Amino acid sequence: MNTATTSRLTESAASPDVLLVDAALGPVRRFVPDMSTAKWAVSLARKPDITARRLGGLGAEARRILTGASRLAPHRGDRRFTDIAWTDNPLLKRLVQLYLAGGQTVEQLLIDADLDPRDRKRVRFFFENVIQATAPSNVPLVNPASAKAVIDTAGLSLVRGGKQLVTDLSSAPRLPEMVDGSGFVLGDNIAATPGGVVFRNEVLELIQYAPQTDEVSEVPTLVIPPTINKFYALDLAPQRSLVEFGVRQGRQMFVVSWRNPDSRHASWNLDTYVRAILDALDAVEDITGSTRTVLGGVCSGGILASMTAAYLAGIGRQDRLAALCLAMTVIDNHDAGTVSALVDERLAGRAKAKSARKGYLDGRALAEVFAWLRPGDLVWNYWVNNYLLGKRPPAFDILFWNSDTTRMTAALHADFVDLAMENSLTRPGTLTVLGVPIDLGRITVDSYVLAAIADHITPWENCYRSAQLFGGTTRFVLSTSGHIAALVNPPGNPKASFHTNDDLTSDAKVWLEGSDVHPDTWWTDLGLWLDERCGAQRPAPKALGSHRLSVLAEAPGTYVFDK
């Protein structure tokens, strides 16, 4: 992937913590012109010659289109216009060309305007959403596949699509349904790795997975999932489960499953969640007898894992950790993609007040915001499939997990928003947890930090800068694919690869240019890294739990079923 492509991906990415503001306020405001749009219009009005030249160029291109002389064509990878009718039908071909010409003119006018980077990002985001929405492929009957479906089904495709549209608009998140989840059963064909809940408190369940080897590593691994999704992205499906891969490598695997909170739990904050992680760590030590544990975290769970490690360092108990592993975790939120430009203190205050009134942030609102980050793939693609063609969405395990949303307590929502707005974890001692000042530089155990090059939620450059905050030796790994697809990355994928570079002193682009590329998945690389830090092998335990902590339920537990 070239530098220009990675730059475009970063531009469209967004920190999940900053997105919490949009989730509370709703994404509709992104489609309403604001002061940045007004500044853009004023700037162009002050450049009448340039603006007239651009509009004149659009008019000239329109004349070429109408006379059949234009060479404009969609990019080869643009799936919206792959049907041969878009090029063979003269009317459809001209319609697509006019659409492309308009989009190019808007982009040129954005470049011409004298805007600071923040305003430019705001205006570009607004127009990109408008341009995606107005694509001719989104229009019933105009889309040749839609017209063919109407003929083939005697109009039933539009009837089915219309019914589905009404259903989807009747309840949050008011988006086209992305997955047919009827064939997925938790504990059967998804989240199916054998294990049991060995500890439960009000905030979490701790799952211990049954060993699948005769011997296991002495040092266990405890993984903290995101607080804005359910845990089983880590245990998605047989042969696609990072947990399953770990136990088959001889690791003692423990994973937290968060409770899905409601208004009764509005006051749960960062202190609450870090304390719960410490309780889980106590349980892991009791069960395994190990004095050290590898602590891992994914996305917002990685933030909590980092804060827990810093807390232990702050009280002189870092010896309880053997290593720290983070995946898709943004701690340094500076310039975290487009959405970072869409949030200010006023909006953040409104977002926190709204979730405080309700007691929580609804996970369906988060799902809506995440979808509008990639409207072409996650909104309009399903608009065409579900409504124009009248088809059911595919049955895909990642999308099933993505649709199984959770809530976030109002206090934790406010804390995460403040972390992102103030970027406080990058400044030692600014934030305290359980009364202890947090300094990530005091974390001196080895760290393994993973990012995804096409991540639209946690920009990889921010993950890279976050990795530079720790005081120990850090291995930074950059995987192909996006936020979750990079995580669900079992061996054997011929398209998978990852970058490594031991020199973390440069900026992200220089790091990437000097990196080595390795084929296949990072899972194997992580396994080798853990082998050096997880101690000797010992006989696998014959039963789960301990004398003090018995099995309370079979995996995937009970909290995962909370709605």
ROTORSE-246329 format. One line per 2 residues: number of its first residue (from 0); their letters; for each residue x, y, z of C-alpha. Coordinates in steps of 0.02 Angstrom, whole numbers, plus 32768, in hexadecimal, padded with zeros to 4 digits. Last residue first. Example, Ala and Ser with C-alpha at 12.3 -4.5 7.8 and 13.67 -1.06 7.14 Angstrom:
<recs>
1> sa> 82AC/7FCB/8165 | 8267/7F1F/8186
</recs>
This chain:
<recs>
562> kd> 7A40/7EAD/8509 | 7AA8/7E3F/857C
560> fv> 7ADB/7D9B/852A | 7B97/7DBC/853E
558> yt> 7B7C/7DD3/85F9 | 7B4E/7D1B/860C
556> gp> 7BED/7CBC/85E1 | 7C3E/7C95/853A
554> ae> 7C71/7C1C/8583 | 7C1F/7BA6/85FF
552> al> 7BE1/7BED/86A2 | 7C1A/7C09/8756
550> vs> 7CB8/7B9F/8752 | 7D07/7B9E/87FF
548> lr> 7D79/7C1F/884E | 7DC1/7BF6/88F9
546> hs> 7E01/7B47/88D5 | 7E31/7B81/8826
544> gl> 7DE1/7BA0/877D | 7DE2/7B29/86EA
542> ak> 7E10/7A73/86FB | 7EA1/7A00/86CB
540> pa> 7F1D/7A8E/86C4 | 7F9D/7A7C/8637
538> pr> 8045/7A36/866A | 80CF/7ABA/8669
536> qa> 812D/7B18/85E3 | 81AB/7B9D/8611
534> gc> 8194/7C59/8613 | 8119/7CC5/85B3
532> re> 8190/7D4B/8573 | 81F3/7CFB/84E6
530> dl> 815F/7C95/84AA | 80F9/7D36/84A7
528> wl> 8161/7D7D/8418 | 8154/7CDA/83B6
526> gl> 8098/7CDA/83CB | 808C/7D92/839B
524> dt> 80E6/7D6C/82F8 | 8071/7CDA/82D7
522> ww> 7FD8/7D48/82EF | 8025/7DCE/827F
520> td> 7FDD/7D73/81E9 | 8026/7D42/8141
518> ph> 80BA/7D8F/80E6 | 8139/7E02/8139
516> vd> 8164/7EB3/8101 | 81FC/7F09/814B
514> sg> 81ED/7FBF/817E | 8255/8055/8147
512> el> 81C9/80AD/80E7 | 814F/8084/8173
510> wv> 81BD/80CE/81FC | 81DB/816A/8192
508> ka> 811F/817F/8181 | 8101/8164/823B
506> ds> 8181/81E0/827E | 822D/81A4/82B2
504> tl> 826A/815B/8357 | 820D/80B6/834A
502> dd> 829C/8057/82F8 | 8275/7F9C/8305
500> nt> 8214/7F9C/8261 | 8187/7F23/823B
498> hf> 8102/7F1D/81B3 | 8078/7E9C/81A0
496> sa> 802E/7E2C/811B | 7F87/7DDF/80ED
494> kp> 7F4B/7DC1/803B | 7F7C/7D09/8039
492> ng> 7F17/7CE9/80D8 | 7F60/7C49/8122
490> pp> 7F6F/7C7B/81D7 | 7EDB/7CC9/822F
488> nv> 7EB7/7D85/8224 | 7E22/7DBB/828A
486> la> 7E7C/7E52/82D3 | 7EA5/7E99/8228
484> ai> 7DF0/7E81/81F2 | 7DBB/7EE0/828D
482> hg> 7E09/7F8B/826E | 7E3A/7F7A/81B8
480> st> 7EAE/7F15/8148 | 7F6B/7EFF/8147
478> sl> 7FC9/7EF8/81EA | 8042/7F73/8238
476> vf> 80AC/7F2F/82C6 | 8103/7F96/834C
474> rt> 8178/7F3A/83C0 | 8198/7FA0/845C
472> tg> 8228/7F9B/84D7 | 81F8/7FF1/8579
470> gf> 81C8/80A4/85A5 | 8124/80B0/8548
468> lq> 80EE/814D/84EB | 8135/811B/8442
466> as> 80AC/809A/842A | 802B/8126/842D
464> ry> 8084/817A/839C | 8071/80D9/8338
462> cn> 7FB9/80C6/8368 | 7F9F/8179/832E
460> ew> 7FF2/8151/8287 | 7F84/80B6/827B
458> pt> 7EE3/8119/8281 | 7E6A/80C7/82FD
456> ih> 7DBD/80C7/82AE | 7DD8/80C0/81F1
454> da> 7E63/803E/81FC | 7EB2/801C/8151
452> ia> 7F65/8009/8192 | 7F34/7FA6/822B
450> al> 7F8F/7FBC/82D1 | 7FE2/7F44/834C
448> vy> 804B/7F70/83E4 | 80B5/7EEE/843F
446> sd> 80FF/7F34/84E0 | 8192/7F01/854D
444> vt> 8183/7F31/8604 | 81BD/7FE1/862E
442> ir> 8117/8038/864B | 8156/80D5/86A2
440> gl> 8146/8137/8600 | 808A/811B/8608
438> di> 8081/8193/869B | 7FDA/818E/86F8
436> pv> 7FCC/81E6/87A1 | 7F80/8170/8824
434> gl> 7EDD/8198/887E | 7E7D/8106/8835
432> vt> 7EB0/8149/878C | 7EFF/81F5/877D
430> lt> 7F15/825A/86DE | 7F92/82E5/86BD
428> gp> 8023/8284/870B | 8080/8267/8668
426> rt> 8039/82C4/85D1 | 800D/824F/8540
424> ls> 7F7F/8204/85A5 | 7F2D/82B0/85AD
422> ne> 7F02/82C2/84F5 | 7E8D/834B/8533
420> ma> 7E01/8328/84B7 | 7E21/826D/84AE
418> ld> 7E31/824F/8568 | 7D9D/82C2/8589
416> vf> 7D2F/825D/8511 | 7D69/81BC/8565
414> da> 7D3D/81FE/8612 | 7C92/823E/85DA
412> hl> 7C66/8196/858B | 7CA3/813D/8627
410> aa> 7C30/81A8/8692 | 7B9B/8192/861E
408> tm> 7BAE/80D5/861A | 7BCC/8087/8570
406> rt> 7B4A/801C/851A | 7B66/7F80/84B3
404> td> 7B49/7F4F/83FD | 7B35/7EA4/83AC
402> sn> 7B37/7EEC/82FA | 7BF5/7EE8/82F2
400> wf> 7BFA/7E33/832A | 7B84/7E03/829D
398> li> 7BEC/7E6D/8226 | 7C88/7E0C/8255
396> df> 7C2D/7D65/8242 | 7BE9/7D84/8194
394> ap> 7B3C/7D4B/815A | 7B1F/7DBA/80C2
392> pr> 7A95/7E3E/80B7 | 79EA/7E05/8077
390> kg> 79BB/7E3E/7FCA | 7937/7EB9/7F8E
388> ll> 79A7/7EFA/7F02 | 798A/7FB3/7F21
386> yn> 7966/7FA7/7FDC | 79DA/7F22/8024
384> nv> 7A6B/7F1A/7FA8 | 7A6A/7FD0/7F72
382> wy> 7A57/8017/8022 | 7AD5/7F93/805C
380> nw> 7B5D/7FDF/7FEF | 7B1E/808C/801C
378> vl> 7B39/8078/80D7 | 7BD4/8015/810B
376> dg> 7C42/8014/8071 | 7C1D/80BE/8024
374> pr> 7BF2/810D/80CB | 7C9A/80E8/811A
372> lw> 7C9C/8159/81B3 | 7BDE/8158/81AA
370> af> 7BDD/80A3/81E6 | 7C43/80CC/8282
368> ve> 7BC7/8154/82B2 | 7B31/80E1/82A0
366> al> 7B84/8056/8303 | 7BAB/80D3/838D
364> ar> 7AF5/8106/8395 | 7AC6/804E/83A2
362> gd> 7B3B/8040/8437 | 7ACD/80B7/849A
360> ly> 7B30/812E/8508 | 7AFD/8120/85BE
358> gk> 7AA3/8172/864F | 7A22/81C8/85E1
356> ra> 7A3F/8278/8623 | 7AFA/8256/8633
354> sk> 7B01/821D/857D | 7ABB/82C4/8545
352> ak> 7B2A/832A/85B9 | 7BC6/82D2/857B
350> ar> 7B99/82F3/84C5 | 7B6F/83AA/84E4
348> ga> 7C16/83C4/853C | 7C73/8370/84AD
346> lr> 7C18/83DF/8431 | 7C4F/847C/848C
344> ed> 7D00/843A/84A4 | 7D18/841A/83EA
342> vl> 7CFC/8386/8377 | 7CFB/837E/82B9
340> as> 7DB7/838E/82A2 | 7DD7/82EF/8304
338> vt> 7D5B/82A0/828D | 7DD0/82B3/81FA
336> ga> 7E63/8251/823E | 7EAF/8248/82EC
334> dh> 7F0A/82EF/82ED | 7F4C/82D2/839E
332> nd> 7EF3/823F/83EE | 7F8C/81ED/843D
330> iv> 7F43/8155/8495 | 7EFD/80FD/83FC
328> tm> 7EF1/8040/840B | 7ED8/7FCF/8375
326> al> 7F2A/7F3E/83D3 | 7F8E/7F49/8473
324> cl> 7FFE/7EC8/84C9 | 8055/7EEB/856F
322> aa> 80D7/7E76/85BA | 8102/7E0B/8652
320> lr> 8097/7E72/86CA | 808A/7E59/8787
318> dq> 8138/7EA6/879A | 80E7/7F4C/876F
316> rg> 80B7/7F55/8826 | 810D/7FF6/885D
314> ig> 806D/805A/8877 | 8088/80C4/87DA
312> al> 80BF/802F/8772 | 801D/7FD6/879F
310> ya> 7FBA/8072/876E | 801B/807E/86CA
308> at> 7FEF/7FC8/86A2 | 7F38/7FEB/86CB
306> ms> 7F3A/8088/8660 | 7F83/8025/85CF
304> al> 7EFF/7F9C/85E4 | 7E75/801F/85E7
302> ig> 7EB5/806F/8547 | 7EC6/7FC2/84F9
300> gs> 7E11/7F9D/8526 | 7DE4/8038/84C2
298> cv> 7E30/7FE1/842A | 7E6C/7F33/845F
296> gg> 7ECA/7F0B/84FF | 7F4D/7E90/853C
294> lv> 7F9E/7E6F/85E5 | 801F/7DE4/85EA
292> tr> 801B/7DA4/869D | 809D/7D8F/8728
290> ts> 8093/7D40/87D5 | 8050/7C9F/878C
288> gt> 7FE7/7C2D/87FA | 7F74/7C12/8767
286> id> 7ECA/7C25/87BB | 7EFB/7CA3/8841
284> ev> 7F63/7D0B/87C9 | 7ED5/7D11/874B
282> ad> 7E5A/7D42/87D5 | 7EC7/7DD2/8810
280> la> 7ED5/7E0D/875C | 7E17/7E0B/874F
278> dl> 7E0A/7E77/87EB | 7E8C/7EED/87A1
276> ia> 7E22/7EF7/8704 | 7D89/7F23/876D
274> rv> 7DEC/7FAE/87C5 | 7E1D/7FF2/871A
272> yt> 7D67/7FF1/86E6 | 7D24/804A/877F
270> dl> 7DB1/80CA/8780 | 7D8D/80F3/86CA
268> nw> 7CD7/8114/86F3 | 7C3B/80B7/872B
266> sa> 7BC2/813F/8763 | 7B39/8117/86E5
264> hr> 7B29/8063/8720 | 7A6E/8062/8742
262> sd> 7A53/80B6/8698 | 7A8D/8019/863D
260> pn> 7B2D/7FB5/8631 | 7B57/7F23/85BD
258> rw> 7BCB/7EC2/8630 | 7C7A/7EAF/85EC
256> sv> 7CC3/7E07/85BA | 7D7A/7DFD/85ED
254> vf> 7DE9/7D7B/859A | 7E5F/7CFB/85E7
252> mq> 7ED3/7C8C/8580 | 7F57/7C18/85C6
250> rg> 7FBF/7C02/8529 | 7FEF/7B5D/84D9
248> qr> 7FEE/7B94/8424 | 7F44/7B40/8411
246> vg> 7F09/7BAE/84A0 | 7F42/7C4A/8443
244> fe> 7EF8/7C1C/839A | 7E50/7BFA/83ED
242> vl> 7E58/7CA5/8440 | 7E85/7CF9/839B
240> sr> 7DED/7CA7/834E | 7DD3/7C92/8294
238> qp> 7DEE/7BD4/828A | 7D4D/7BBE/82EE
236> al> 7CF0/7C64/82FA | 7D03/7D10/8346
234> dl> 7D65/7CF6/83E5 | 7DBF/7D9D/83F2
232> ay> 7D2F/7DF5/8399 | 7CD4/7D9F/8428
230> fk> 7CE9/7E27/84A9 | 7C4B/7E8C/848F
228> ni> 7C5F/7F3D/844F | 7C76/7FED/8496
226> tp> 7CDE/7FBA/852D | 7D61/7F6F/84BB
224> pi> 7DAF/7EC9/84F0 | 7E2D/7EB0/857E
222> vl> 7E9A/7E16/8565 | 7EEF/7DB5/85F3
220> tp> 7F80/7D43/85C1 | 7FCB/7CC1/8635
218> ve> 8084/7CA6/865F | 80B5/7BEF/8677
216> sv> 8094/7BC3/85C2 | 8028/7B2A/85AA
214> ed> 8047/7A70/8596 | 7FD6/79E3/855A
212> tq> 7F84/7A56/84DC | 7ED0/7A8E/84C3
210> pa> 7EC0/7AEF/8566 | 7E10/7B25/8598
208> yq> 7DF3/7BE0/858E | 7DDF/7C48/862B
206> il> 7D56/7CCB/861C | 7D4F/7D5C/8697
204> el> 7CA5/7DAF/86A7 | 7C9B/7E6A/86BC
202> ve> 7C51/7F02/8713 | 7BE9/7EC0/87A4
200> nr> 7C66/7E36/87CA | 7C82/7D8D/877C
198> fv> 7D11/7D11/8782 | 7D30/7C66/8735
196> vg> 7CBE/7C73/869D | 7CE3/7BD8/8637
194> gp> 7D3D/7B98/859F | 7D23/7B46/84F6
192> ta> 7D3F/7BB5/845C | 7C93/7BD9/8410
190> ai> 7C82/7C97/840A | 7C29/7C74/8364
188> nd> 7BEC/7BCD/8320 | 7BA4/7B8A/83C3
186> gl> 7BC8/7BF9/8459 | 7B6A/7C8A/840D
184> vf> 7AF8/7C4E/8381 | 7B08/7C97/82D2
182> gs> 7A95/7C61/8244 | 7A12/7CE9/8255
180> gd> 7A91/7D75/8255 | 7A75/7DB0/81A3
178> vm> 7AEB/7E43/81A2 | 7AF4/7EFA/8174
176> ep> 7A42/7F36/8192 | 7A32/7FDF/813E
174> lr> 7A42/8067/81C1 | 79C6/80B0/823C
172> pa> 7A33/8088/82D5 | 79B4/8087/8321
170> ss> 7900/8058/82FD | 7875/8075/827C
168> ld> 78EB/80A5/81F0 | 7928/7FF2/81DA
166> tv> 7879/7FAB/81D1 | 783E/802E/8153
164> lq> 78D6/800C/80E7 | 78BA/7F50/80F1
162> kg> 7807/7F65/80B5 | 7842/7FD1/8025
160> gr> 78C7/7F54/7FF4 | 784B/7EC4/7FF1
158> vl> 77D4/7F2B/7F85 | 7864/7F65/7F18
156> sl> 789B/7EB2/7EF9 | 77E7/7E79/7EDF
154> ga> 77D8/7EE5/7E41 | 77BB/7E56/7DC8
152> td> 7850/7DFA/7E14 | 78BE/7DF4/7D78
150> iv> 7885/7E9F/7D3A | 789F/7EF4/7DE1
148> ak> 7946/7E9C/7DF7 | 7980/7EDA/7D4C
146> as> 7954/7F8D/7D79 | 79B1/7F7F/7E1F
144> ap> 7A4B/7F38/7DCA | 7A42/7FC6/7D4B
142> nv> 7A45/804B/7DD6 | 79CE/80CC/7D90
140> lp> 7940/8059/7DC5 | 7956/808E/7E7B
138> vn> 79DA/8115/7E97 | 7A75/80EB/7EFE
136> sp> 7AE0/80C3/7E65 | 7AC5/8177/7E2C
134> at> 7B38/81B0/7EBA | 7AE6/823B/7F1F
132> aq> 7B0A/81F2/7FCC | 7BC3/81D9/7FAD
130> iv> 7BD2/828D/7F6F | 7B77/82D0/8009
128> ne> 7BE5/826B/807F | 7C83/82A3/8026
126> ff> 7C42/8356/8028 | 7C2F/835D/80E5
124> fr> 7CD4/8304/8107 | 7D2F/8379/8092
122> vr> 7CE4/8410/80E9 | 7D16/83D6/8197
120> kr> 7DC4/83A0/8160 | 7DE2/8448/810D
118> dr> 7DA6/84A4/81A8 | 7E25/8448/8215
116> pd> 7EB3/8458/8198 | 7EA0/8516/8188
114> ld> 7E3E/854F/80F2 | 7E70/85B9/805C
112> ad> 7E02/856A/7FD7 | 7E51/8524/7F39
110> il> 7E64/8473/7F7E | 7DAC/846A/7FAB
108> lq> 7D7F/84B0/7F00 | 7DE3/8425/7EAE
106> ev> 7D88/83A1/7F14 | 7CDF/83EC/7EE5
104> tq> 7D12/83EA/7E2E | 7D45/8333/7E38
102> gg> 7C9E/8304/7E84 | 7C3D/8360/7DFE
100> al> 7CA1/830C/7D75 | 7C83/8261/7DC2
98> yl> 7BC6/827B/7DC8 | 7BC3/82BE/7D16
96> qv> 7C26/8226/7CDD | 7BAF/81B0/7D37
94> lr> 7B18/81FF/7CE2 | 7B70/81FC/7C39
92> kl> 7B8F/8141/7C47 | 7ADC/8124/7C81
90> lp> 7A97/817F/7BE9 | 7B0B/812A/7B6C
88> nd> 7AEC/8079/7BB0 | 7B8B/8015/7B96
86> tw> 7BF2/8061/7C23 | 7B7C/805B/7CB8
84> ai> 7B24/7FC8/7C65 | 7BBF/7F5C/7C80
82> dt> 7B9B/7F55/7D3B | 7C3C/7F84/7D97
80> fr> 7BFF/8033/7DC6 | 7BEB/802E/7E82
78> rd> 7C80/7FBA/7E99 | 7CFE/8044/7E79
76> gr> 7DA2/7FE3/7E6A | 7DC2/8011/7DB4
74> hp> 7DA9/80C7/7DDA | 7D0F/810D/7D86
72> al> 7D1F/8157/7CD7 | 7D39/8204/7C8F
70> rs> 7D71/81FE/7BD9 | 7CF5/8281/7B9C
68> ag> 7CCD/828E/7AE1 | 7C1C/8249/7AE5
66> tl> 7BCA/82EE/7AB6 | 7B73/82FC/7B5F
64> ir> 7C13/82D0/7BBD | 7C7C/834C/7B5A
62> ra> 7BFD/83D4/7B81 | 7C01/83A5/7C3A
60> ea> 7CBF/83AE/7C37 | 7CB3/8460/7BF5
58> gl> 7C36/848F/7C7C | 7CA3/8443/7D04
56> gg> 7D38/84A3/7CC1 | 7CD1/8543/7CC5
54> lr> 7CA6/851E/7D7A | 7D5F/850A/7DA2
52> ra> 7D8E/85A7/7D41 | 7D03/860C/7D92
50> ti> 7D40/85D7/7E3E | 7DF3/8607/7E14
48> dp> 7DC0/86B1/7DCF | 7D41/86D3/7E5A
46> kr> 7DC0/86B7/7EE6 | 7D72/8715/7F77
44> al> 7CCF/86B8/7F5B | 7D34/8616/7F6B
42> sv> 7D6D/8648/801A | 7CBD/867A/804B
40> aw> 7C79/85D1/8016 | 7CFF/8573/8075
38> ka> 7CE5/85DE/8110 | 7C2A/85B5/8107
36> ts> 7C52/84FC/80FE | 7CC1/850E/8196
34> md> 7C35/856A/81F0 | 7BBF/84D7/81D6
32> pv> 7B65/8480/8147 | 7AF6/83F2/8185
30> fr> 7B1F/833F/8153 | 7B97/8323/81E4
28> rv> 7B10/835E/825C | 7AAD/82C2/8233
26> pg> 7B33/8255/8286 | 7AE4/8256/8335
24> la> 7B0E/82BC/83CF | 7B40/822D/8441
22> ad> 7B95/81C5/83B9 | 7BEC/8260/8377
20> vl> 7C3E/8280/841E | 7C6F/81CA/8430
18> lv> 7CC7/81DB/8389 | 7D52/8237/83E5
16> dp> 7D75/8199/8448 | 7D6F/812B/83AE
14> sa> 7DF8/8191/835A | 7DCC/81B5/82A6
12> as> 7E04/8183/81F9 | 7DDF/81DB/8155
10> et> 7E84/823A/814F | 7EE1/819F/8187
8> lr> 7E9C/813B/80F6 | 7ECA/81C5/807C
6> st> 7F7C/81CA/80C3 | 7F8B/810D/80B5
4> ta> 7F5C/8117/7FFD | 7FDA/81A1/7FDA
2> tn> 8064/8141/8033 | 804E/80A5/7FCA
0> m> 8000/8000/8000
</recs>
